[in-house]
Amino acid sequence: MKRSDKKLSELSHRLKSANPNIVMDAITRLRNEDPFAGAIGLLTETYNNSDNQIIRDKIREFMNDIKESAAREEIIHEIRGNHKNSTIAMLVSSCWQSGLDYSLYIGDFARAFNKGDYATALECFTVIEESSRNLSRKDREQTIMILEEKKTGNTPDKSALLIELVSMLG
């Protein structure tokens, strides 16, 4: 994706507006533009910091519709970031909904599984499951090692999810 400082600056200004209509319009306009680097980061920041459910839903819809392979690295960068669990869950959900292959980033999803709450772990489970057919035996073993790093301290539901995921990969 191309980087456009002008577009980024304009998008940032609009997403930070106190007027929800301006924010919603900015998100809608992104659908009609060529993708540009940095937009996903700004949308993630807005989602993470917004209490407006309508804006959050609009961003979620936009992210779920991303089909550009070039966007994968930017989305993974945001998943690695320090965001709320709900933001990470939204980002991970957008990965499996895109239909894109994320098998190269399977370790990131395993770490997000460990770090996140149950909802985040469930989204990561789905991405890992979808990507598993593209994983080598070595990648599967490395993913299991990452997942098993944090076995303790999980809720019963998340522990059950972990057991099923490790079994599926094994």
Secondary structure, 3 states (H helix, E strand, C coil): CEECHHHHHHHHHHHCCCCHHHHHHHHHHHCCCCCEECHHHHHHHHHHHCCCHHHHHHHHHHHHCCCCHHHHHHHHHHHCCCCCHHHHHHHHHHHHHHCCCCHHHHHHHHHHHHHCCHHHHHHHHHHHHHHHHHCCHHHHHHHHHHHHCCCCCCCHHHHHHHHHHHHHHC
